Amino acid sequence: MIPRRRAVSTGAVFLLLTALQAAPRAASPAAAPAKDELKSSLHIASRWSDVLRESIAVLDHSPDGATVWAALYEGRRIAAEIDRISATAVILEASERDRQLLRDMAAEAHLNLALLETHGLEFEQARREISQARMLSDHVSHPDFRTPWVALQSGEPGQALITHYKLLTLAEFESALEAVWHRVRRVPIEFNGLDTETLLQVTLKRDDAPATGSLEDRLLEQAVIEAQEKLERGISRMDLALPPGLYRIRVGPDEKLSRRFIVPEATTVDRVVIDRARFELKLNPKPGADGPWLFLNGIEATDMTSMPYGVYRVKGDRDRLTNMPEIVEFILGEGIPDKTRTAWTIYVPAGGTSRLQMGRH
């Protein structure tokens, strides 16, 4: 942890923005020599860089989504301003040393912004910010370079704050961000055969409610809002970003339409299909000590007389059960079955019956 003493509190950081935006015009009159303009630009870029770095401290206080987005919005403005100053260095006839200094500041700003983008749940944009930092300067890839991962502030009222930074190399920083990015899985969900009124009764909840304000809590809140907005517009197919866990989609009071599903940590995420239609499954051999067992979105199917459509994972003793696929997808309607060694696709009309035949040693 590297301590740095600052006189600016986290709450006051953004009050500098207006003054800094006005500073270039005040410090660089039209008649000022180019070297004075360059000196002013370097000073302003450095101040912008300090402001952005300081703003990371807001992430240590379990901020709500609105606070994170306020910091992210200002962070984007700061990074863009540093980029602008760096781009004008050629016009000011800056030396190669000064131009490199500005490129280094811009690259560091984009890494700070990548951290804010991640906490703002903009994971793809965070990846782009890291790529931008690498493109701007080799400085960030140097073995001795470090960038803030955590900023902790302490101090007494009326005194200067002390900010302690936990610093990481670029490789460590990117790995730490990837660990956060991988906490979210894209889950394809589709609702079939449901009218608009029924779609408006859909709710999504996680069985173990995440801690308020946590990354998981904000991810779930964002997914719920996105699902509601799409269903209100009549969009019945969507990909939702959800952290791993056990979830329940409830469609009004109709328990038959409700569905529990697991978002796995690392394995493939299967499509979640909510459909009023059901079919009967004849499974041969019947499940025994060595299987086979079918799992729909991670939940074992036990009622073979009322099977939902979707993608089922097949488990069992493969030494005892021959011709057993890993996946069987049941699709509503008419069609020609497609079977490979590991995956079967079976079409079953609504209310119909499907027979799965496997051998047993």
Contacts in CASP RR format, 6 or more apart in sequence:
PFRMAT RR
TARGET T0000
AUTHOR 0000-0000-0000
METHOD contacts of the structure
MODEL  1
MIPRRRAVSTGAVFLLLTALQAAPRAASPAAAPAKDELKSSLHIASRWSD
VLRESIAVLDHSPDGATVWAALYEGRRIAAEIDRISATAVILEASERDRQ
LLRDMAAEAHLNLALLETHGLEFEQARREISQARMLSDHVSHPDFRTPWV
ALQSGEPGQALITHYKLLTLAEFESALEAVWHRVRRVPIEFNGLDTETLL
QVTLKRDDAPATGSLEDRLLEQAVIEAQEKLERGISRMDLALPPGLYRIR
VGPDEKLSRRFIVPEATTVDRVVIDRARFELKLNPKPGADGPWLFLNGIE
ATDMTSMPYGVYRVKGDRDRLTNMPEIVEFILGEGIPDKTRTAWTIYVPA
GGTSRLQMGRH
1 152 0 8 1.000
1 164 0 8 1.000
1 165 0 8 1.000
1 166 0 8 1.000
2 146 0 8 1.000
2 164 0 8 1.000
2 165 0 8 1.000
2 167 0 8 1.000
3 162 0 8 1.000
3 163 0 8 1.000
3 164 0 8 1.000
3 165 0 8 1.000
4 162 0 8 1.000
4 163 0 8 1.000
4 164 0 8 1.000
4 165 0 8 1.000
5 160 0 8 1.000
5 161 0 8 1.000
5 162 0 8 1.000
5 163 0 8 1.000
6 54 0 8 1.000
6 153 0 8 1.000
6 160 0 8 1.000
6 161 0 8 1.000
6 162 0 8 1.000
6 163 0 8 1.000
7 160 0 8 1.000
7 161 0 8 1.000
8 16 0 8 1.000
8 54 0 8 1.000
8 161 0 8 1.000
9 153 0 8 1.000
9 161 0 8 1.000
10 54 0 8 1.000
10 55 0 8 1.000
10 57 0 8 1.000
10 58 0 8 1.000
10 61 0 8 1.000
10 153 0 8 1.000
10 161 0 8 1.000
11 58 0 8 1.000
13 51 0 8 1.000
13 54 0 8 1.000
13 55 0 8 1.000
13 58 0 8 1.000
14 51 0 8 1.000
14 55 0 8 1.000
14 70 0 8 1.000
14 74 0 8 1.000
16 47 0 8 1.000
16 51 0 8 1.000
17 51 0 8 1.000
17 74 0 8 1.000
17 77 0 8 1.000
17 78 0 8 1.000
20 44 0 8 1.000
20 47 0 8 1.000
20 48 0 8 1.000
20 51 0 8 1.000
20 81 0 8 1.000
21 81 0 8 1.000
23 40 0 8 1.000
23 44 0 8 1.000
23 47 0 8 1.000
24 40 0 8 1.000
24 41 0 8 1.000
24 44 0 8 1.000
27 40 0 8 1.000
27 43 0 8 1.000
27 44 0 8 1.000
28 36 0 8 1.000
28 37 0 8 1.000
28 40 0 8 1.000
28 41 0 8 1.000
32 40 0 8 1.000
34 92 0 8 1.000
34 93 0 8 1.000
37 92 0 8 1.000
38 89 0 8 1.000
38 92 0 8 1.000
38 93 0 8 1.000
38 94 0 8 1.000
38 98 0 8 1.000
41 85 0 8 1.000
41 88 0 8 1.000
41 89 0 8 1.000
41 92 0 8 1.000
41 102 0 8 1.000
42 98 0 8 1.000
42 101 0 8 1.000
42 102 0 8 1.000
44 85 0 8 1.000
45 81 0 8 1.000
45 82 0 8 1.000
45 85 0 8 1.000
45 86 0 8 1.000
45 102 0 8 1.000
45 105 0 8 1.000
45 106 0 8 1.000
46 105 0 8 1.000
48 78 0 8 1.000
48 81 0 8 1.000
48 82 0 8 1.000
48 85 0 8 1.000
48 109 0 8 1.000
49 78 0 8 1.000
49 82 0 8 1.000
49 105 0 8 1.000
49 108 0 8 1.000
49 109 0 8 1.000
51 78 0 8 1.000
52 75 0 8 1.000
52 78 0 8 1.000
52 79 0 8 1.000
52 82 0 8 1.000
52 109 0 8 1.000
52 112 0 8 1.000
52 113 0 8 1.000
53 108 0 8 1.000
53 112 0 8 1.000
53 148 0 8 1.000
53 151 0 8 1.000
54 151 0 8 1.000
54 163 0 8 1.000
55 71 0 8 1.000
55 74 0 8 1.000
55 75 0 8 1.000
55 112 0 8 1.000
55 116 0 8 1.000
56 112 0 8 1.000
56 115 0 8 1.000
56 116 0 8 1.000
56 148 0 8 1.000
56 150 0 8 1.000
56 151 0 8 1.000
57 151 0 8 1.000
57 152 0 8 1.000
57 153 0 8 1.000
57 163 0 8 1.000
58 67 0 8 1.000
58 68 0 8 1.000
58 71 0 8 1.000
59 68 0 8 1.000
59 71 0 8 1.000
59 115 0 8 1.000
59 116 0 8 1.000
59 119 0 8 1.000
59 150 0 8 1.000
59 151 0 8 1.000
60 150 0 8 1.000
60 151 0 8 1.000
60 152 0 8 1.000
60 153 0 8 1.000
62 213 0 8 1.000
62 214 0 8 1.000
63 71 0 8 1.000
63 119 0 8 1.000
63 213 0 8 1.000
64 213 0 8 1.000
65 120 0 8 1.000
65 213 0 8 1.000
65 218 0 8 1.000
68 116 0 8 1.000
68 119 0 8 1.000
68 120 0 8 1.000
68 218 0 8 1.000
69 120 0 8 1.000
71 116 0 8 1.000
72 113 0 8 1.000
72 116 0 8 1.000
72 117 0 8 1.000
72 119 0 8 1.000
72 120 0 8 1.000
72 122 0 8 1.000
75 112 0 8 1.000
75 113 0 8 1.000
75 116 0 8 1.000
76 113 0 8 1.000
78 109 0 8 1.000
78 113 0 8 1.000
79 106 0 8 1.000
79 109 0 8 1.000
79 110 0 8 1.000
79 112 0 8 1.000
79 113 0 8 1.000
79 129 0 8 1.000
82 102 0 8 1.000
82 105 0 8 1.000
82 106 0 8 1.000
82 109 0 8 1.000
83 106 0 8 1.000
83 109 0 8 1.000
85 102 0 8 1.000
86 99 0 8 1.000
86 102 0 8 1.000
86 103 0 8 1.000
86 105 0 8 1.000
86 106 0 8 1.000
86 136 0 8 1.000
89 98 0 8 1.000
89 99 0 8 1.000
89 102 0 8 1.000
90 99 0 8 1.000
94 102 0 8 1.000
100 137 0 8 1.000
100 139 0 8 1.000
103 136 0 8 1.000
103 137 0 8 1.000
103 139 0 8 1.000
104 137 0 8 1.000
104 139 0 8 1.000
104 140 0 8 1.000
106 136 0 8 1.000
106 137 0 8 1.000
107 132 0 8 1.000
107 133 0 8 1.000
107 134 0 8 1.000
107 136 0 8 1.000
107 137 0 8 1.000
107 139 0 8 1.000
107 140 0 8 1.000
108 133 0 8 1.000
108 139 0 8 1.000
108 140 0 8 1.000
108 147 0 8 1.000
110 129 0 8 1.000
110 130 0 8 1.000
110 132 0 8 1.000
110 133 0 8 1.000
110 136 0 8 1.000
111 129 0 8 1.000
111 130 0 8 1.000
111 133 0 8 1.000
111 140 0 8 1.000
111 147 0 8 1.000
111 170 0 8 1.000
111 173 0 8 1.000
112 147 0 8 1.000
112 148 0 8 1.000
113 129 0 8 1.000
114 126 0 8 1.000
114 127 0 8 1.000
114 129 0 8 1.000
114 130 0 8 1.000
114 133 0 8 1.000
114 177 0 8 1.000
115 126 0 8 1.000
115 148 0 8 1.000
115 149 0 8 1.000
115 177 0 8 1.000
117 123 0 8 1.000
117 125 0 8 1.000
117 126 0 8 1.000
117 129 0 8 1.000
118 126 0 8 1.000
118 177 0 8 1.000
118 180 0 8 1.000
118 181 0 8 1.000
119 215 0 8 1.000
120 218 0 8 1.000
121 184 0 8 1.000
121 218 0 8 1.000
121 219 0 8 1.000
121 222 0 8 1.000
121 241 0 8 1.000
123 180 0 8 1.000
123 181 0 8 1.000
123 184 0 8 1.000
126 177 0 8 1.000
126 181 0 8 1.000
127 181 0 8 1.000
130 170 0 8 1.000
130 174 0 8 1.000
130 177 0 8 1.000
133 140 0 8 1.000
133 170 0 8 1.000
134 140 0 8 1.000
134 141 0 8 1.000
134 170 0 8 1.000
139 145 0 8 1.000
140 147 0 8 1.000
140 170 0 8 1.000
141 170 0 8 1.000
143 169 0 8 1.000
145 169 0 8 1.000
145 170 0 8 1.000
146 167 0 8 1.000
146 168 0 8 1.000
146 169 0 8 1.000
147 167 0 8 1.000
147 168 0 8 1.000
147 169 0 8 1.000
147 170 0 8 1.000
147 173 0 8 1.000
148 165 0 8 1.000
148 166 0 8 1.000
148 167 0 8 1.000
149 165 0 8 1.000
149 166 0 8 1.000
149 167 0 8 1.000
149 168 0 8 1.000
149 172 0 8 1.000
149 173 0 8 1.000
149 176 0 8 1.000
150 165 0 8 1.000
150 166 0 8 1.000
151 163 0 8 1.000
151 164 0 8 1.000
151 165 0 8 1.000
151 166 0 8 1.000
152 163 0 8 1.000
152 164 0 8 1.000
152 165 0 8 1.000
152 166 0 8 1.000
153 161 0 8 1.000
153 162 0 8 1.000
153 163 0 8 1.000
153 164 0 8 1.000
154 161 0 8 1.000
154 162 0 8 1.000
154 164 0 8 1.000
155 161 0 8 1.000
155 162 0 8 1.000
168 176 0 8 1.000
180 215 0 8 1.000
183 215 0 8 1.000
183 216 0 8 1.000
183 219 0 8 1.000
183 243 0 8 1.000
183 244 0 8 1.000
184 219 0 8 1.000
184 241 0 8 1.000
184 242 0 8 1.000
184 243 0 8 1.000
185 241 0 8 1.000
185 242 0 8 1.000
185 243 0 8 1.000
185 244 0 8 1.000
185 263 0 8 1.000
185 264 0 8 1.000
185 269 0 8 1.000
186 239 0 8 1.000
186 240 0 8 1.000
186 241 0 8 1.000
186 269 0 8 1.000
187 239 0 8 1.000
187 240 0 8 1.000
187 241 0 8 1.000
187 242 0 8 1.000
187 261 0 8 1.000
187 263 0 8 1.000
187 269 0 8 1.000
187 272 0 8 1.000
188 237 0 8 1.000
188 238 0 8 1.000
188 239 0 8 1.000
188 269 0 8 1.000
188 271 0 8 1.000
188 272 0 8 1.000
189 227 0 8 1.000
189 237 0 8 1.000
189 238 0 8 1.000
189 239 0 8 1.000
189 240 0 8 1.000
189 249 0 8 1.000
189 271 0 8 1.000
189 272 0 8 1.000
189 274 0 8 1.000
190 236 0 8 1.000
190 237 0 8 1.000
190 238 0 8 1.000
190 271 0 8 1.000
190 272 0 8 1.000
190 273 0 8 1.000
190 274 0 8 1.000
191 199 0 8 1.000
191 202 0 8 1.000
191 231 0 8 1.000
191 236 0 8 1.000
191 237 0 8 1.000
191 274 0 8 1.000
191 275 0 8 1.000
192 236 0 8 1.000
192 273 0 8 1.000
192 274 0 8 1.000
192 275 0 8 1.000
192 276 0 8 1.000
192 277 0 8 1.000
192 309 0 8 1.000
192 332 0 8 1.000
193 275 0 8 1.000
193 276 0 8 1.000
193 277 0 8 1.000
194 236 0 8 1.000
194 251 0 8 1.000
194 257 0 8 1.000
194 274 0 8 1.000
194 275 0 8 1.000
194 276 0 8 1.000
196 234 0 8 1.000
198 251 0 8 1.000
198 252 0 8 1.000
198 257 0 8 1.000
199 231 0 8 1.000
199 234 0 8 1.000
199 236 0 8 1.000
200 231 0 8 1.000
200 232 0 8 1.000
201 251 0 8 1.000
201 252 0 8 1.000
202 227 0 8 1.000
202 231 0 8 1.000
202 249 0 8 1.000
202 250 0 8 1.000
202 251 0 8 1.000
202 252 0 8 1.000
202 274 0 8 1.000
203 249 0 8 1.000
203 250 0 8 1.000
203 252 0 8 1.000
204 223 0 8 1.000
204 224 0 8 1.000
204 227 0 8 1.000
204 240 0 8 1.000
204 247 0 8 1.000
204 248 0 8 1.000
204 249 0 8 1.000
204 250 0 8 1.000
205 247 0 8 1.000
205 248 0 8 1.000
205 250 0 8 1.000
206 216 0 8 1.000
206 220 0 8 1.000
206 245 0 8 1.000
206 246 0 8 1.000
206 247 0 8 1.000
206 248 0 8 1.000
207 245 0 8 1.000
207 246 0 8 1.000
207 247 0 8 1.000
207 248 0 8 1.000
207 260 0 8 1.000
208 245 0 8 1.000
208 246 0 8 1.000
209 217 0 8 1.000
210 216 0 8 1.000
210 217 0 8 1.000
210 220 0 8 1.000
210 243 0 8 1.000
211 217 0 8 1.000
215 243 0 8 1.000
216 243 0 8 1.000
219 241 0 8 1.000
219 242 0 8 1.000
219 243 0 8 1.000
220 242 0 8 1.000
220 243 0 8 1.000
222 241 0 8 1.000
223 240 0 8 1.000
223 241 0 8 1.000
223 242 0 8 1.000
226 238 0 8 1.000
226 240 0 8 1.000
227 238 0 8 1.000
227 240 0 8 1.000
230 238 0 8 1.000
242 263 0 8 1.000
243 263 0 8 1.000
244 263 0 8 1.000
244 264 0 8 1.000
244 265 0 8 1.000
245 262 0 8 1.000
245 263 0 8 1.000
246 260 0 8 1.000
246 261 0 8 1.000
246 262 0 8 1.000
246 263 0 8 1.000
247 260 0 8 1.000
247 261 0 8 1.000
247 262 0 8 1.000
247 263 0 8 1.000
248 258 0 8 1.000
248 259 0 8 1.000
248 260 0 8 1.000
248 261 0 8 1.000
249 258 0 8 1.000
249 259 0 8 1.000
249 261 0 8 1.000
249 272 0 8 1.000
249 274 0 8 1.000
250 258 0 8 1.000
251 257 0 8 1.000
251 258 0 8 1.000
251 274 0 8 1.000
252 258 0 8 1.000
256 276 0 8 1.000
256 278 0 8 1.000
256 306 0 8 1.000
257 274 0 8 1.000
257 276 0 8 1.000
259 272 0 8 1.000
259 274 0 8 1.000
259 297 0 8 1.000
259 308 0 8 1.000
260 297 0 8 1.000
260 299 0 8 1.000
261 272 0 8 1.000
261 296 0 8 1.000
261 297 0 8 1.000
261 298 0 8 1.000
261 299 0 8 1.000
262 297 0 8 1.000
262 298 0 8 1.000
262 299 0 8 1.000
263 269 0 8 1.000
264 298 0 8 1.000
270 297 0 8 1.000
270 298 0 8 1.000
270 310 0 8 1.000
270 311 0 8 1.000
270 313 0 8 1.000
271 310 0 8 1.000
271 311 0 8 1.000
272 297 0 8 1.000
273 308 0 8 1.000
273 309 0 8 1.000
273 310 0 8 1.000
273 311 0 8 1.000
274 308 0 8 1.000
275 308 0 8 1.000
275 309 0 8 1.000
275 332 0 8 1.000
277 309 0 8 1.000
277 332 0 8 1.000
277 350 0 8 1.000
277 351 0 8 1.000
278 306 0 8 1.000
278 307 0 8 1.000
278 308 0 8 1.000
278 350 0 8 1.000
278 351 0 8 1.000
279 307 0 8 1.000
279 309 0 8 1.000
279 330 0 8 1.000
279 348 0 8 1.000
279 349 0 8 1.000
279 350 0 8 1.000
279 351 0 8 1.000
279 352 0 8 1.000
279 353 0 8 1.000
279 354 0 8 1.000
280 304 0 8 1.000
280 305 0 8 1.000
280 306 0 8 1.000
280 307 0 8 1.000
280 351 0 8 1.000
280 352 0 8 1.000
280 353 0 8 1.000
280 354 0 8 1.000
281 294 0 8 1.000
281 304 0 8 1.000
281 307 0 8 1.000
281 353 0 8 1.000
281 354 0 8 1.000
281 355 0 8 1.000
281 356 0 8 1.000
282 304 0 8 1.000
282 353 0 8 1.000
282 354 0 8 1.000
282 355 0 8 1.000
282 356 0 8 1.000
283 292 0 8 1.000
283 294 0 8 1.000
283 304 0 8 1.000
283 355 0 8 1.000
283 356 0 8 1.000
284 355 0 8 1.000
284 356 0 8 1.000
284 357 0 8 1.000
284 358 0 8 1.000
285 291 0 8 1.000
285 292 0 8 1.000
285 321 0 8 1.000
285 358 0 8 1.000
285 359 0 8 1.000
285 360 0 8 1.000
287 293 0 8 1.000
290 316 0 8 1.000
290 317 0 8 1.000
290 320 0 8 1.000
290 321 0 8 1.000
290 360 0 8 1.000
291 315 0 8 1.000
291 316 0 8 1.000
291 317 0 8 1.000
291 321 0 8 1.000
292 314 0 8 1.000
292 315 0 8 1.000
292 316 0 8 1.000
292 321 0 8 1.000
292 324 0 8 1.000
292 358 0 8 1.000
293 300 0 8 1.000
293 301 0 8 1.000
293 314 0 8 1.000
293 315 0 8 1.000
293 316 0 8 1.000
294 300 0 8 1.000
294 301 0 8 1.000
294 312 0 8 1.000
294 313 0 8 1.000
294 314 0 8 1.000
294 315 0 8 1.000
294 328 0 8 1.000
295 301 0 8 1.000
295 312 0 8 1.000
295 313 0 8 1.000
295 314 0 8 1.000
295 315 0 8 1.000
296 308 0 8 1.000
296 310 0 8 1.000
296 311 0 8 1.000
296 312 0 8 1.000
297 311 0 8 1.000
298 313 0 8 1.000
301 307 0 8 1.000
301 312 0 8 1.000
307 330 0 8 1.000
307 354 0 8 1.000
309 330 0 8 1.000
309 331 0 8 1.000
309 332 0 8 1.000
309 348 0 8 1.000
310 329 0 8 1.000
310 330 0 8 1.000
310 331 0 8 1.000
311 327 0 8 1.000
311 328 0 8 1.000
311 329 0 8 1.000
312 327 0 8 1.000
312 328 0 8 1.000
312 329 0 8 1.000
312 330 0 8 1.000
313 326 0 8 1.000
313 327 0 8 1.000
314 324 0 8 1.000
314 325 0 8 1.000
314 326 0 8 1.000
314 327 0 8 1.000
314 328 0 8 1.000
316 324 0 8 1.000
318 324 0 8 1.000
319 361 0 8 1.000
320 360 0 8 1.000
320 361 0 8 1.000
321 358 0 8 1.000
321 359 0 8 1.000
321 360 0 8 1.000
321 361 0 8 1.000
322 358 0 8 1.000
322 359 0 8 1.000
322 360 0 8 1.000
322 361 0 8 1.000
323 357 0 8 1.000
323 358 0 8 1.000
323 359 0 8 1.000
324 358 0 8 1.000
324 359 0 8 1.000
325 339 0 8 1.000
325 340 0 8 1.000
325 341 0 8 1.000
325 342 0 8 1.000
325 343 0 8 1.000
325 344 0 8 1.000
326 342 0 8 1.000
326 343 0 8 1.000
327 342 0 8 1.000
327 343 0 8 1.000
327 344 0 8 1.000
328 343 0 8 1.000
328 344 0 8 1.000
328 345 0 8 1.000
328 346 0 8 1.000
328 356 0 8 1.000
329 343 0 8 1.000
329 344 0 8 1.000
329 345 0 8 1.000
329 346 0 8 1.000
330 346 0 8 1.000
330 347 0 8 1.000
330 348 0 8 1.000
330 354 0 8 1.000
331 345 0 8 1.000
331 346 0 8 1.000
331 347 0 8 1.000
331 348 0 8 1.000
332 347 0 8 1.000
332 348 0 8 1.000
332 349 0 8 1.000
332 350 0 8 1.000
333 347 0 8 1.000
333 348 0 8 1.000
333 349 0 8 1.000
333 350 0 8 1.000
334 347 0 8 1.000
334 349 0 8 1.000
335 347 0 8 1.000
336 347 0 8 1.000
337 344 0 8 1.000
337 345 0 8 1.000
337 346 0 8 1.000
337 347 0 8 1.000
338 344 0 8 1.000
338 345 0 8 1.000
339 345 0 8 1.000
344 356 0 8 1.000
346 354 0 8 1.000
346 356 0 8 1.000
348 354 0 8 1.000
END
